[in-house]
């Protein structure tokens, strides 16, 4: 489906697509996503995106049937479930929480909402059956997994019916991270495999975590948990609370539970800690789910600010009347691209609906009242790119903002410390507006500019000279910006690994030959290969000028595939250490940019332990280490 492809183009793509989706489109995407989520080992969209789609549909059509469906219809062999398996209503606002508490006073039990596969277990007199939830009424009989998964079934003559989750620990999933995108998808693949084709090795790493007793009845949630423990089951971590809860407290509990959990959890369950009559359809009134706050607020657009990027693309930023979301005052958000601004008629006086979840960047959820016309740039000469999505400066090479951005990229990419964009702007405005001019910059040159004192000038020039001493052809290619969008270190490195002397050997007369050679490199197609080759002459001209000024080290593919950091993905956060980076790559590892479940090590500056990036890495189960600790490990 084209909509899902658009949504998955990038992390923020959902926010570009969401405002224009109709009720019918939302229902179709939600149905397809739920079907894939429950019936295959693949999620079409992330949980966060799915929740945004549901929220958008709820705002447009609160009575849509897509909002009340549980799970998804089973595609394989169906069985009627012996007991109803509903879902949970989710609370997202203080008002909704207060309403629920007023109807459900008294102590509560809060347990982890495990992000696995929901199932039903029925055991009596030595016979046990295990079922998936399916759509709540019909599911699959997966009793053949009982001999493989980690579960201790009690020896009891009494009928015992309970709900639980099939889930894999974060630690165990790391063994299979190269095979599947997340632990839940891996468990879904095991559950949906035919009986004779189950991967037994994978299944043995799946745990059954119990969280509710259906039979016997008339037990409070805390009594249920205690009984489950006495039966020998692993249970979802839980605590009891007698004081009144608010969203701030729930957010604190959720964060604490995520930090401590051995498993992926996607929220917490709040249940009245008293015996209850279990619902036989729909969702229970005696329990709710909390997955974190996704607050929304409407506001008026003040202006759309347009700023040229290093490649000449003009990027919009939206300034709006201040609002407060997730305990933060907000006035700006991304406008994504010119097509988004134009299609949604965003301009002064437009009323937009903003959303923000936790500490994430605020985004436009929808346009409530469009402007009379879109606020495309008035004082810049531009043209639309071939995709019709972005606008590009017609005179980018002469634009001072673009030049400053490009020179800032150059000094940043080659590792010059303490040279901010503001500092680079002063240098560029003084006439040092090309890479050769930056390379030949002296202390005397800086001292002739306003605002540069002796100590600062000496420090900046020393930093520049130290970076230039270690400059190799790969760094120069990346930092030059000659190759444009999409050509970072990893992409260019793939070419140099195969053709390390391409800069010296390439001649325009052999253009087609080189394009055909590069197309055969993994990750390249006709478009990217042609783009690279078309940019080579510009870089060759720069390379010729630069090599007259300094020595550029040739490229050497020194990767040791069996080295100390073989197959490791390591992230440095809040600091740079070029020598460590080179050593890691030479020893078979590679550098990452953002923590994910495939990250093997997250190294952060010693004083940044409380930063959001570090906390997020720990929540993902990634091994973390301070810079000082890692220095002892790498020992170079």
C-alpha positions in Angstrom: 0.0 0.0 0.0 1.5 3.4 -1.1 0.4 5.1 2.2 2.4 2.7 4.3 5.5 3.1 2.0 5.2 6.9 2.5 4.9 6.5 6.3 8.0 4.4 6.5 10.3 6.6 4.4 11.7 8.1 7.6 11.0 8.5 11.3 9.2 11.7 10.8 7.3 10.8 7.6 4.2 9.9 9.5 3.7 13.5 10.4 4.0 14.6 6.7 1.4 12.0 5.7 -1.0 12.2 8.7 -2.7 15.6 8.1 -4.0 14.6 4.7 -5.3 11.1 5.5 -9.1 10.5 5.2 -11.2 8.3 7.5 -11.3 5.6 4.9 -7.5 5.6 4.4 -6.9 5.6 8.1 -9.3 2.6 8.6 -7.5 0.7 5.7 -4.0 1.3 7.1 -5.0 0.4 10.6 -6.7 -2.8 9.4 -3.7 -3.8 7.3 -1.2 -3.0 10.1 -3.2 -5.0 12.7 -3.5 -8.0 10.4 0.3 -8.0 9.8 1.1 -7.4 13.4 -1.0 -10.3 14.7 -0.7 -12.8 11.9 2.9 -12.5 10.7 6.4 -11.9 12.0 6.4 -8.5 10.4 5.1 -5.1 11.6 4.1 -2.8 8.8 4.4 0.3 11.0 5.9 0.9 14.4 3.8 0.8 17.6 4.2 4.6 17.9 3.0 5.2 14.3 0.1 2.8 14.8 -1.0 4.8 17.9 -0.8 8.0 16.0 -3.0 6.6 13.2 -5.6 5.4 15.8 -5.5 8.8 17.5 -6.1 10.6 14.2 -9.0 8.3 13.3 -10.5 8.8 16.8 -10.4 12.6 16.3 -12.1 12.3 12.9 -14.5 9.4 13.4 -14.8 8.5 17.1 -17.4 5.7 16.3 -15.3 4.0 13.6 -15.5 0.2 13.9 -11.7 0.1 13.4 -11.3 1.7 16.9 -13.2 -1.1 18.7 -11.7 -4.2 17.0 -9.5 -6.4 19.2 -6.3 -7.9 17.6 -7.0 -9.2 14.1 -8.8 -12.1 12.4 -6.7 -15.3 12.3 -5.6 -16.3 8.8 -4.6 -19.8 9.6 -6.5 -22.6 11.4 -9.0 -20.9 13.6 -10.5 -22.2 16.9 -13.1 -20.6 19.1 -11.6 -19.4 22.3 -13.1 -20.8 25.5 -12.9 -17.4 27.1 -13.2 -13.8 25.8 -9.8 -12.1 25.4 -10.3 -8.4 25.2 -7.8 -5.5 25.1 -7.5 -2.4 27.3 -8.8 1.1 27.0 -5.9 3.5 27.0 -5.8 6.8 28.9 -3.8 9.7 27.6 -5.1 12.8 29.4 -5.4 13.9 33.0 -9.2 14.3 32.5 -9.6 10.7 31.3 -7.5 9.4 34.2 -9.6 11.4 36.8 -12.8 10.1 35.2 -11.6 6.5 35.5 -10.4 7.0 39.1 -13.7 8.6 40.2 -15.5 5.5 38.9 -12.9 3.1 40.4 -11.8 4.5 43.8 -9.5 2.5 46.1 -6.1 0.9 45.8 -4.7 -0.1 42.4 -2.3 -2.7 41.1 0.1 -1.5 38.5 1.9 -4.1 36.3 4.1 -4.0 33.2 2.3 -4.2 29.9 4.5 -6.8 28.2 5.2 -6.2 24.5 4.8 -9.8 23.3 2.1 -12.2 22.0 -1.0 -12.3 24.2 -2.2 -15.8 24.9 -4.6 -17.9 27.0 -3.7 -21.0 29.0 -6.2 -23.6 30.2 -4.9 -26.5 32.4 -6.7 -29.2 34.3 -5.8 -32.7 35.4 -2.5 -32.8 33.5 -3.9 -31.5 30.2 -2.9 -28.0 29.1 -4.0 -26.0 26.1 -2.5 -22.7 24.9 -4.2 -20.3 22.5 -3.4 -17.0 20.8 -5.7 -14.1 21.3 -6.6 -13.5 17.6 -9.6 -11.2 17.5 -10.7 -11.9 21.0 -13.2 -14.6 20.0 -11.2 -16.8 17.7 -7.5 -17.6 17.9 -5.0 -20.4 17.2 -4.3 -23.5 19.3 -0.5 -23.4 19.8 -0.3 -26.1 22.5 2.5 -27.7 20.5 4.8 -24.9 21.8 4.4 -25.9 25.5 7.2 -28.4 25.3 9.6 -25.8 23.9 8.9 -22.5 25.6 10.0 -21.6 29.1 7.0 -22.3 31.3 6.4 -24.4 34.4 2.9 -25.9 34.3 1.6 -26.7 37.8 0.4 -30.2 38.6 -3.2 -29.5 39.8 -6.6 -31.2 39.4 -8.3 -27.8 39.7 -9.2 -26.0 36.5 -6.8 -23.2 36.0 -7.4 -20.6 33.3 -5.0 -17.7 32.9 -3.8 -15.0 30.5 -0.2 -14.3 29.8 2.3 -13.1 27.3 4.8 -15.0 25.1 7.9 -12.8 25.1 11.7 -12.9 24.7 14.1 -11.1 27.0 16.1 -8.2 25.5 19.3 -10.1 26.3 18.1 -13.3 24.5 16.9 -11.3 21.5 20.3 -9.8 20.9 21.5 -13.2 19.7 19.0 -13.0 16.9 19.0 -9.2 16.2 20.6 -9.8 12.8 17.6 -12.0 11.8 14.7 -10.0 12.9 13.9 -6.3 13.6 12.6 -6.8 17.2 11.8 -9.5 19.8 8.0 -9.3 19.3 8.3 -10.0 15.6 10.5 -13.0 16.3 8.0 -14.4 18.8 5.2 -13.8 16.3 7.2 -15.8 13.7 7.5 -18.7 16.1 3.8 -18.6 17.1 2.7 -18.5 13.4 5.0 -21.2 12.2 3.4 -24.6 11.3 3.8 -27.2 14.0 6.5 -29.2 12.1 8.5 -26.1 11.1 9.0 -24.3 14.4 12.6 -23.2 15.0 13.2 -25.0 18.3 16.3 -23.0 19.2 14.4 -19.7 18.9 11.4 -21.2 20.8 13.5 -22.2 23.8 14.3 -18.5 24.4 10.6 -17.6 24.6 9.2 -17.1 28.1 5.5 -17.3 29.2 4.8 -14.4 31.6 1.4 -14.7 33.4 -0.6 -11.7 34.5 -4.3 -12.7 35.1 -6.2 -15.6 36.5 -9.6 -16.1 34.9 -10.5 -19.3 36.8 -10.9 -19.6 39.7 -12.8 -16.4 40.0 -13.4 -13.7 42.7 -9.7 -12.8 43.3 -8.2 -9.4 43.4 -5.3 -8.6 41.0 -2.8 -8.8 43.8 -4.2 -12.1 45.0 -4.0 -13.4 41.4 -0.3 -12.4 41.1 0.5 -14.1 44.4 -1.3 -17.3 43.4 0.5 -17.3 40.0 3.8 -17.0 41.8 2.8 -19.9 44.2 1.9 -22.0 41.1 5.4 -21.4 39.8 4.7 -19.0 37.0 6.8 -16.0 36.0 4.6 -12.9 36.4 4.6 -9.4 35.0 6.4 -7.1 37.5 3.8 -5.3 39.6 3.3 -2.9 42.6 0.3 -1.7 44.5 -0.6 1.9 45.1 -3.1 3.4 47.6 -2.5 7.1 46.9 -4.3 8.9 44.1 -2.5 8.7 40.8 -1.9 11.4 38.2 -0.2 11.4 34.8 3.1 12.7 36.2 3.2 9.8 38.7 2.3 7.3 36.0 5.0 8.6 33.7 7.5 8.2 36.5 6.4 4.6 37.1 6.5 3.8 33.4 10.0 5.2 33.0 11.2 3.3 36.1 9.6 0.0 34.9 11.1 0.4 31.4 14.6 1.0 32.9 14.4 -2.1 35.1 12.6 -4.5 32.8 14.3 -7.5 31.3 11.7 -7.4 28.5 10.3 -4.8 26.1 7.3 -3.2 27.6 5.0 -0.8 25.8 3.2 0.6 28.8 1.7 -0.2 32.2 -1.7 -1.6 33.3 -3.6 0.0 36.1 -6.2 -2.3 37.7 -8.5 -1.8 40.7 -7.1 -4.1 43.3 -10.4 -5.7 44.2 -12.3 -8.8 43.0 -14.2 -8.1 39.8 -16.7 -9.6 37.4 -14.8 -10.3 34.2 -16.1 -8.8 31.0 -17.2 -11.2 28.3 -17.0 -8.6 25.4 -15.3 -5.3 24.8 -12.7 -3.9 27.2 -12.8 -4.0 31.0 -13.9 -1.0 33.0 -11.9 -2.1 36.0 -8.5 -1.8 34.3 -6.8 0.6 31.9 -3.5 0.9 30.0 -1.1 3.8 30.0 1.6 4.0 27.3 2.8 7.6 28.0 1.4 11.0 27.2 0.8 12.1 23.6 -0.5 15.5 24.2 -2.1 17.7 21.6 -2.9 21.4 21.4 -4.1 23.8 18.7 -2.3 27.1 17.9 -2.0 29.8 15.3 0.9 30.0 12.8 2.9 33.3 13.0 5.2 32.7 10.1 7.0 30.1 8.0 10.8 30.6 8.1 12.8 29.4 5.2 16.5 28.5 5.5 18.8 27.2 2.7 20.6 23.9 3.5 24.2 23.0 2.4 22.9 21.4 -0.8 20.7 24.4 -1.7 17.4 22.8 -0.6 15.3 25.4 1.2 13.9 24.0 4.5 10.8 25.4 6.2 10.5 26.0 9.9 7.1 26.9 11.4 6.8 29.6 14.1 3.5 29.5 16.0 2.0 31.1 19.0 3.4 29.5 22.2 1.8 26.4 23.6 2.7 24.0 26.4 2.9 20.3 25.7 4.5 17.6 27.9 5.7 20.2 30.3 7.6 22.2 27.7 6.9 25.6 26.1 6.9 25.3 22.4 7.0 27.9 19.6 8.6 26.1 16.6 8.3 22.9 14.6 9.6 21.5 11.4 7.7 22.2 8.2 9.4 19.2 6.5 9.5 20.5 2.9 7.8 22.9 0.5 5.3 20.3 -0.8 4.0 19.9 2.8 3.6 23.6 3.3 1.9 24.1 -0.1 -0.4 21.1 0.0 -1.7 21.9 3.5 -1.9 25.7 3.0 0.3 26.5 5.9 1.0 30.2 6.4 0.2 33.1 8.8 -3.1 32.7 10.7 -3.5 29.0 9.8 -4.7 27.0 12.8 -2.7 23.8 13.4 -3.0 20.9 15.8 0.3 20.1 17.4 1.3 16.8 19.1 4.3 15.9 21.3 5.0 12.6 23.1 7.3 12.8 26.1 10.6 14.4 25.1 10.2 14.0 21.4 10.1 16.8 18.8 6.7 18.4 18.4 4.9 17.8 15.1 1.8 18.9 13.2 -1.0 16.4 13.7 -3.3 18.2 11.3 -4.4 21.5 9.9 -7.7 22.7 11.6 -8.0 25.9 9.5 -5.7 26.5 6.5 -4.3 29.9 5.6 -5.7 31.7 2.5 -2.5 30.7 0.7 0.7 28.8 1.5 3.6 30.8 2.7 6.3 29.8 0.1 9.4 32.0 0.2 9.0 35.5 -1.3 12.6 36.8 -1.1 14.5 33.8 -2.5 14.8 32.7 -6.1 14.1 29.0 -6.3 12.8 26.2 -8.5 11.1 22.9 -7.6 13.2 19.7 -7.7 12.4 16.9 -10.1 10.4 15.1 -7.4 8.1 18.1 -6.8 8.7 17.8 -3.0 11.5 20.3 -2.3 12.4 23.8 -3.6 16.0 24.6 -4.4 17.9 27.9 -4.6 18.7 28.8 -8.2 21.9 30.5 -7.0 22.9 28.2 -4.2 26.7 28.5 -4.9 26.6 32.2 -4.3 24.2 32.3 -1.4 26.0 33.3 1.8 23.9 31.1 4.1 24.6 28.0 2.0 28.3 28.8 1.9 28.4 29.2 5.7 26.5 25.9 6.1 28.9 24.1 3.7 32.0 25.4 5.4 30.6 24.5 8.8 30.0 21.0 7.5 33.6 20.9 6.3 35.3 21.8 9.6 32.9 19.6 11.6 33.4 16.5 9.3 37.2 16.8 9.5 37.0 17.0 13.3 37.9 20.7 14.1 36.9 21.3 17.7 35.4 24.5 19.0 34.6 25.9 15.6 30.8 26.6 15.7 28.6 27.7 12.9 28.6 31.2 14.4 32.4 31.3 14.3 32.5 29.9 10.8 30.0 32.6 9.7 32.4 35.4 10.8 35.2 33.7 9.0 33.2 33.2 5.8 31.8 36.8 5.9 35.5 38.0 6.0 36.1 36.3 2.6 37.4 32.9 3.7 34.6 31.2 1.8 36.1 28.1 0.1 37.8 24.9 1.4 41.3 26.0 0.2 40.9 29.3 1.9 39.8 27.6 5.2 42.8 25.2 5.0 45.3 28.1 4.6 43.7 30.2 7.4 46.3 31.5 9.9 46.3 33.0 13.3 47.1 36.4 11.8 44.0 36.2 9.6 41.8 35.6 12.6 43.3 38.4 14.7 42.4 40.8 11.9 38.8 39.9 12.3 36.5 41.5 15.0 35.9 39.3 18.1 39.0 37.1 17.8 41.5 37.4 20.7 45.0 36.0 20.7 44.2 32.9 22.8 41.1 32.0 20.9 42.7 32.5 17.5 45.7 30.3 18.5 43.4 27.6 19.8 41.2 27.5 16.7 44.2 27.4 14.3 45.9 24.6 16.4 42.6 22.6 16.2 42.4 23.2 12.5 46.0 22.2 11.8 45.7 19.0 14.0 42.6 18.0 12.0 44.4 18.6 8.7 47.3 16.4 9.7 45.0 13.4 9.9 43.0 14.2 6.7 42.6 11.3 4.3 40.8 11.1 1.0 37.6 9.6 2.5 37.2 12.4 5.1 37.8 15.0 2.4 35.2 13.4 0.0 32.6 13.4 2.8 33.4 16.9 4.1 33.6 18.5 0.7 29.9 18.3 0.0 30.7 17.8 -3.7 28.6 14.6 -3.8 25.4 16.1 -2.3 22.6 14.4 -0.4 22.8 10.7 0.5 26.6 10.4 0.2 27.9 10.1 3.7 31.0 8.2 4.9 29.4 4.7 4.7 28.2 5.2 1.1 31.5 6.6 -0.2 33.5 4.0 1.7 31.7 1.2 -0.2 33.1 2.6 -3.4 36.6 3.2 -2.1 36.7 -0.3 -0.7 36.4 -1.6 -4.3 38.1 1.3 -6.2 40.5 3.1 -3.8 42.2 5.0 -6.6 39.0 6.1 -8.4 39.9 9.8 -7.9 43.2 9.4 -9.8 41.9 7.0 -12.5 38.5 8.5 -13.4 38.2 10.3 -16.7 34.9 11.7 -18.1 35.5 9.8 -21.4 34.9 6.6 -19.4 31.8 7.8 -17.6 29.5 5.0 -18.7 32.1 2.3 -17.8 32.5 3.6 -14.3 28.7 3.9 -13.8 28.3 0.3 -14.7 31.1 -0.7 -12.3 29.6 1.2 -9.4 26.1 -0.2 -10.0 27.4 -3.6 -9.1 28.4 -2.4 -5.6 25.9 -3.3 -2.9 23.6 -0.3 -2.1 23.9 1.4 -5.5 21.6 1.7 -8.5 21.7 3.6 -11.8 20.5 6.8 -10.1 23.0 6.8 -7.2 25.9 5.6 -9.4 25.3 8.3 -12.0 25.0 11.0 -9.3 28.3 10.0 -7.8 30.1 9.9 -11.2 28.6 13.2 -12.3 30.0 14.8 -9.1 33.5 13.4 -9.5 34.9 16.1 -11.7 34.0 18.8 -9.2 35.8 16.8 -6.4 38.8 16.1 -8.6 39.2 19.9 -9.1 39.0 20.5 -5.4 41.4 17.6 -4.7 43.9 19.1 -7.1 43.8 22.4 -5.3 43.9 20.9 -1.8 46.9 18.6 -2.5 49.0 21.6 -3.4 48.4 22.9 0.1 48.5 19.9 2.4 49.1 16.1 2.2 46.0 14.0 1.9 46.4 10.4 3.0 45.4 7.7 0.5 42.5 5.4 1.3 43.4 2.1 2.9 40.8 -0.6 3.6 42.4 -2.0 6.7 39.3 -3.7 8.2 40.2 -6.8 10.1 37.0 -8.9 9.9 38.2 -11.1 12.8 39.4 -8.2 14.9 38.7 -7.1 18.5 35.4 -5.3 17.6 34.2 -7.8 14.9 30.5 -7.2 14.1 30.0 -4.6 16.9 28.1 -1.4 16.3 29.4 1.3 18.7 28.1 4.8 19.3 30.1 7.8 20.7 27.8 10.4 22.2 28.7 13.9 23.3 32.3 13.5 22.2 34.5 12.8 19.3 37.6 10.6 19.2 38.8 10.0 15.6 41.6 7.6 16.6 39.2 5.3 18.4 36.8 5.4 15.5 39.5 4.4 13.1 40.7 1.6 15.3 37.2 0.2 15.8 36.6 0.1 12.1 40.0 -1.4 11.5 39.1 -4.1 14.0 35.9 -5.2 12.2 33.4 -2.9 14.0 31.4 0.1 12.7 30.2 3.3 14.2 26.5 3.9 14.7 24.6 7.2 15.0 21.5 6.4 17.0 20.9 3.7 19.6 18.8 0.8 18.6 18.4 -2.9 19.6 21.3 -3.8 17.3 23.7 -1.4 19.0 26.3 -3.4 20.9 27.9 -0.5 22.9 26.9 3.1 23.7 29.8 5.2 25.0 29.1 8.6 26.4 31.0 11.6 27.9 31.7 11.1 31.6 29.4 14.0 32.7 26.4 13.0 30.5 24.9 10.1 32.4 21.5 11.8 32.9 21.1 12.9 29.3 18.0 11.6 27.4 20.1 9.8 24.8 22.0 7.8 27.5 18.8 6.9 29.3 17.1 5.9 26.1 20.1 3.6 25.2 19.8 1.9 28.6 16.0 1.5 28.2 16.7 -0.4 25.0 19.0 -2.8 26.9 22.1 -1.5 25.1 25.4 -1.9 27.0 26.6 1.6 28.1 30.0 2.8 29.2 31.6 6.2 30.0 34.4 7.6 27.9 36.8 6.9 30.7 35.7 3.3 31.1 36.0 2.7 27.3 39.5 4.2 27.2 40.6 1.2 29.4 38.8 -1.2 27.1 40.2 0.1 23.8 43.6 0.8 25.3 45.3 2.6 22.5 
